[in-house]
Amino acid sequence: MGCQAESVQTGIAFFRQKMHFGEMKGIFQVAFLSLILAFLSAYCQEAPENDGVEFPPMPLSVPESVLADQIAHFYAGVILDSEGHFQEAVGQYEAVLATDPGKGEAVVALARDYLLLGKAEKALETLEQGLKADPGNVAIAGDLVRFYGRREKTNDVVRVIETVLAADPGNAEFLAVRIELDLAMAAAKLKTGDRRGAVKCLARLESRAKDDKTAARVFNMYVLAGRQDRALRFARRLPEEVMASRVFNYTAGLLLVAREQYNAALPFFFAVENGAAGSDEKLDAAFYFYYGMVSERTGRFEDAERYFEKCIGMEPSFAEALNYLAYMWAERSVKLDRALEYVNTALRADPESGAYMDTRGWIYFKQGKNSEALKDVGRARVLSPDEPEIFDHLGDILLASGELEKAVAEWKKAFVMDPSNKKLAQKLASHGVKLAPLRRDARLAAVKPADRKGEPCPHEEETGALPVGGEE
C-alpha cells in the first residue's frame, strides 16, 4: 500500500464507501474492519505527518446487521482490545456470552478486560459462570486456578480442578496439577503434625499415581506420616510397570532404610537388582552398600558380605562400606585380619572418625589385644561422645582387663544414652546395678542433653590411640 497522499485519499474514499458494509455479512464485516485498522496502522507508521490527509473516525460499535453474529461480536471485541478500547470490547464479549455463556475465548477475554478495568470481582464472576456453563474448559479453569492461587484460596483451587476432572477425567494437565496440589497439602499437614489429614490427601492420590516418580513421592509421604502399612499396601496395588521401576523400588527401599524398617526394605532392593539383571542398567557402589546394610540387618550375613565386597570392588576407597564389613566380621569374630586391613583403609580416608576408630578397637579386642583395644576405643569415645555403643565397648574391654568398677561406670553412661538397650540392662543388672535411677537420668538428659563433647577418657592420659596404619 503506497504512502503518497493521493493514494491514501483514494484508499480512504474506498473505505468510506464500504463502511456501510454493503453486501458483506458477519465475519467478513469484522475482517473488513480489521483491514481498515491494518491500513491506518501501516500508514501512520510510514507517514505520521503527511499533507493534510483526513481520516474517517474509527467506529467503536458494530452495525445492527451484525448484532446476531457471535463470531462478529467476538472479533469486534478483539479489534477493540487491540486499540485499547477495553470498555467497548466488554460490550462485544457480553453480547457473545448472552447467547453462549460457555464460549471459552469470550469468557477469558471478558475476564481479562474486567481486570484491566480494575473490576476483579466481575472478572471472577465471569470466569465462574463460564466454568459452570462449560465445566471441562481448560482455559477458563486455568485462569480461575491462577486467580485463586495468587490469593492462597486452596479450597477454591481444589474445587476448580475437581470440576474439570469430573468433566474430563483424562485431562493430563489438570491431573498433574491436582497431584502436585495433594502432595503439597499432605506435606503441609505433616509439617503441622496433622498426620491423619496428610493420610487423607495421600489416599486421594493413590488411584492417580500412575508413574514411578509420583508413586515414590506418595510412598515417601506415607512413610513420613508413620503409616508404613499404608505405604506397603499402596505399593502392592501399583501397576506392574511401576512396580518394576528402578526409580520407585530404590526410592522406597532407601526411605524404609532411613526409618530402620529393614525387613520391609529388603524386597525393594531385591526388585532393583532383579530388574537390572535383565537389562543394560548398571547398579553403582552406593546401591550395593545399602543392599549389604539391609541384608546384614535382616540376618543375611553371607549376602551382606557379598554385596559389601561388590561395593568395595567397584569403589575400593568406599570408607563406610570398608568399616561396615570390618565391624560385621568383628562382631562375628571371623576374618579379623582382613577386617583390620579394611578398617585401616577406612581410617586413612577419615582418621578422625570415632566409628572407624571404635571398629578397629573392637577388632583388637576380639583378637585378645586388650591394651590396643583400650587405646582405640578410648580415643573413639572422645571423637564420638554421644555414641552409647562406644561406651558399651569400652566397658566390655575394661571388664576383660579386670577393671570392673570402671566397666560398670561406662555401661551406666551408655545406658543413660540408650535406656531401651536390653543387653546393657542385663549387664548392669547382673552386676547389682539398679536401673530406675539411670532411667530417671535418661529422662532428664532427654529434656536437657548434657554436653559431653571433649570430656576426657579416663584412660586417655595413660594411653594414646595407635597410629592409623595399625600396630606400632
C-alpha positions, 0 to 999 in steps of 0.5 A: 500500500503506497504512502503518497497522499493521493493514494491514501485519499483514494484508499480512504474514499474506498473505505468510506464507501464500504463502511456501510458494509454493503453486501458483506455479512458477519465475519467478513464485516469484522475482517473488513474492519480489521483491514481498515485498522491494518491500513491506518496502522501501516500508514501512520507508521510510514507517514505520521505527518503527511499533507493534510490527509483526513481520516474517517473516525474509527467506529467503536460499535458494530452495525445492527446487521451484525448484532446476531453474529457471535463470531462478529461480536467476538472479533469486534471485541478483539479489534477493540482490545487491540486499540485499547478500547477495553470498555467497548470490547466488554460490550462485544464479549457480553453480547457473545456470552448472552447467547453462549455463556460457555464460549471459552475465548469470550469468557477469558477475554471478558475476564481479562478486560474486567481486570484491566478495568480494575473490576476483579470481582466481575472478572471472577464472576465471569470466569465462574459462570463460564466454568459452570456453563462449560465445566471441562474448559481448560482455559477458563479453569486455568485462569480461575486456578491462577486467580485463586492461587495468587490469593492462597484460596486452596479450597477454591483451587481444589474445587476448580480442578475437581470440576474439570476432572469430573468433566474430563477425567483424562485431562493430563494437565489438570491431573498433574496439577491436582497431584502436585496440589495433594502432595503439597497439602499432605506435606503441609499437614505433616509439617503441622503434625496433622498426620491423619489429614496428610493420610487423607490427601495421600489416599486421594492420590493413590488411584492417580499415581500412575508413574514411578516418580509420583508413586515414590513421592506418595510412598515417601509421604506415607512413610513420613506420616508413620503409616508404613502399612499404608505405604506397603499396601499402596505399593502392592496395588501399583501397576506392574510397570511401576512396580518394576521401576528402578526409580520407585523400588530404590526410592522406597527401599532407601526411605524404609532404610532411613526409618530402620524398617529393614525387613520391609526394605529388603524386597525393594532392593531385591526388585532393583537388582532383579530388574537390572539383571535383565537389562543394560542398567548398571547398579553403582557402589552406593546401591550395593552398600545399602543392599549389604546394610539391609541384608546384614540387618535382616540376618543375611550375613553371607549376602551382606558380605557379598554385596559389601565386597561388590561395593568395595570392588567397584569403589575400593576407597568406599570408607563406610562400606570398608568399616561396615564389613570390618565391624560385621566380621568383628562382631562375628569374630571371623576374618579379623585380619582382613577386617583390620586391613579394611578398617585401616583403609577406612581410617586413612580416608577419615582418621578422625572418625570415632566409628572407624576408630571404635571398629578397629578397637573392637577388632583388637579386642576380639583378637585378645589385644586388650591394651590396643583395644583400650587405646582405640576405643578410648580415643573413639569415645572422645571423637564420638561422645554421644555414641552409647555403643562406644561406651558399651565397648569400652566397658566390655574391654575394661571388664576383660582387663579386670577393671570392673568398677570402671566397666560398670561406670561406662555401661551406666553412661551408655545406658543413660544414652540408650535406656531401651538397650536390653543387653546393657540392662542385663549387664548392669543388672547382673552386676547389682546395678539398679536401673530406675535411677539411670532411667530417671537420668535418661529422662532428664538428659532427654529434656536437657542433653548434657554436653559431653563433647571433649570430656576426657577418657579416663584412660586417655592420659595413660594411653594414646590411640595407635597410629592409623596404619595399625600396630606400632 
